[in-house]
Amino acid sequence: MKTLPFFLIFIFLHMAPAWAKEGERFRSLLNGKDLSGWKTDGNWVVQKDGSLMIDPKPGQEGWKRFDDYIFTEKKYGDFILEMEYKYPAKGNSGLFFRVGNKKNPVHTGMEVQILDCFGMNDESMTHHDHGGIIMFKKPKRNMSRKPGEWNHMILSCEGHHLRVAINGVEVQNVYLDDDADEGLPPSKLSARPMSGHIGLQDHGVPHRVVFRNIKILEL
C-alpha cells in the first residue's frame, strides 16, 4: 500500500504558499481567547492554553444536534487546513467542510471522521472510522494515536480533489466523482457545494474532544 512519506507531507504543507492566492499565507482560525470568527449554540470552551474543547452538558447526547456544532462564519472553497486534536477513549467528532447549510451539514457538506480507532487493523477500517470520508471512502491506513495523545491532520481541498494526511501519512487521495466504497450507495458528494463553512462536530456526552492550532491556507 502506497503512503505519502512524511517529508512530502511537510513539503505539501509548507510549500503550499507557492500556489496560494497572492499574499496569502496560513492563518489561524482560533485566537486562543474566544470564539471570534465562529458560531455555535453548543458548549465549546476556550481553555487556558488556547485550545478549544467541546464539553457537552448532561443530557446532550447524539450527533443530530447541529446547532451545537461549531462553524466558521466565513465560507471556504479551495484550501489547505491543518489542525491538532485529541480524543478520550472512544471519543468521536468530525471535521466538516464546504457546508452549504449549517442547519443540515450532513447533507450539504462533507465530513472527515475523527474517532478513537487506536489498535484497529487497517483492513477493519470503514468510512465511519478515523480519517474516513463519511459515506464515501475508508482511510488507507489507521493512523490513530492513543486516547489523550495529540493527532495531527492536514486536509486539502482543490476543486474535486481531496487529500487527507493524519500523523504524517496520507490516508485519502480521492476525487469527488470517484465511486464510493463497495457496499455504500452511489456518492452524491460531487453535487455538494464547492464552497462552504468549516465545522467541528459535537457528538454529545461523553465525547470531550480538544482541538488546537487550526490553521488555513486559501488556494
N, C-alpha and C positions, 0 to 999 in steps of 0.2 A: 504494500500500500504506500503510495507516494504522499509525503507530507512536505510542507514548505519549511526548510531549515530556519532556525531562529534568526540567523544573521540576515536572511532575506526578509523575514518579517520586520526586523529592525529597519532595514533599508526602506521597505514598503511604507513603514510608518513615518520615518524621519526624513525621507527624501520626498515625501508627498508634496511639499510646497512647490516643487518644480512644475506640477500641473494644476495647482490650485488657482483660484481667481487671483489676479494680480494684487499684491499687497496683503493677501490673506495668509494667516498662519493659524496653527492650533490655538484655540482659546478655551478657557474653562467654562463649563456650564454651571458650575457650583462656585459661589463666592465664599463658602465656608462660614457664613454668618447667618444667612436667612434664605428664604425660598424665592428671592428675586429672580424673575425670568421663568418661573414655574407656576402651575396652577393645580390645586388639589383640594378636595374636601376631606382627605384622609389624615391620619396622624403620622406625618413624616417629620422627623426630628433632626435638626442640625445639631450634631454633638460638639463637645468642646474641642475636639481635634479637627473639626471642619468636615467630617464625614457626614453622610446622610443615612439615617436608619428609618425603616418602616417599623412602627411599633403599634400593631393593631390593638385596638381596645377590646376588652372582654366582650364576647358575643359577635365580634366582627370576624366572620368565617367565610371561606369560599372565595372564588375568583371573579364572580359576576358583579361585584360592587365597583363598577367602572368609575364612579365619581371619586372613589378613594385611591385610584391610581394617580400618579403624578405625571404631568405632561409639560413640555416646554410651551411657552406662549408662542414662540416663533415656529414656523414650518421650515423643514429642510428637505431638499431633494437629493442631490448627489453630494456625498460627504464621506469622510472617514471619522469614525468615533472610537475613542479609546477610553477605557474605564477599568477600575478595580472594584471588586466586590467580595464579600464573604457571607456564607450562609451557615445557619446552625444545622445540626443533624436533621436530615430530611427537609431542609429548607427549600422553599420554592418561590420563585419570582420570574420575571421575564423582562427582556428589553424589547419594547415596541418601537417601531419606526415607520415613517411615512403614513401616519394615522390621519385619515381624512376627517373622521368624526370621533371626537373624544368620548361621546356617549356610546359608541359602538366600535371600539378599537379592534375587536376580534375579526370583524367582517369588513373593516375599512382600512386596515393596516396590516403589518406583518410583525412576527414575534420570533426572537431568538430565545430559546428556553434557558433559564437559569435554575438549576436544580442540583441538590446534593446527590450525585451519582458515584461518589467515591467507591472504588472497588468493583464496579460493574465491568464485565467483559465488553470489549469493543463490539463484538458480534451481537450482544444483547441490547445495544442502544437503539432507540427509536426516535422518531421526530419529536416526541414529547420529553426526551432526555436532554441533559446539559449540552448546549451547543446545537441542538436540533432547530430547524426552522419549522414551526408548528404547521401541521397539515401539508408538509411539503417534503422535507429532506431530513433524514437522520444524520448525525455527525459522523465524519470518517473515523474519528478516534474519541475515546473517553479521556479527556484531559482534566477531569475534576480533581481538585485538591481536597484534602481532608476538611471536614467542617471546622470552621473557626480560622482557617488559613485564607489569605488573600488570593483571589484569582484575578487574572488579567485578560481582558477581551479587547480585540480590535474588530470593528465592523466596517466594511467598505461597501458603499452603495454607489454604483455608477451606471445609470440607466437601468437595464435589466440584469446587470451583472452584480452578484452579491458574493462577498468573501467574508469569512469569519475565522479569526485565529484566537485560540484560547491557550494561555500559558505558553506562548511561543510556537505553537503548532497549528497549521491551517486545518480546520475541521469542516469548512464549507468553501466550495468554489463552484457556484452554480449560476444559471440564468433562469429568469422567471418563467420563460417559456419551455424549460425542461419538463419532462414528465415527473410527476410526483412518485414517491417511493411505492413499490408494489404493495397492494392492499389498501392504498388510500384512494379517495375519489380524485378525478381529474382536478389539477390545480387551477385555481382562479386568481392566483397572485398577480399574473401578468396584466390583469384588468384592474388591479388596485391603483390608487393614486400614486403618482411618481414623486409627489411631494407631500409632506405632512408633518405632524408633530412627533417628537420623540418622547417616549414614556417609559415608566418603570411600574411594574405590577405589584399591587398589594394583594397577596394571596390569602390574607387573613391570619388569625391565630393558628399556630404559634410561629409563623414564618417571619421572624425578625431578621431581615437581610440588611446588610450595611453596604453602602456604596461610597466611593471616593475617587478623586482625580478623574472626573468625567470631562473629557476634552473633545472638541470637534474641529474639523478642518473642512470647510466647504470647498467643493471641487468645481 
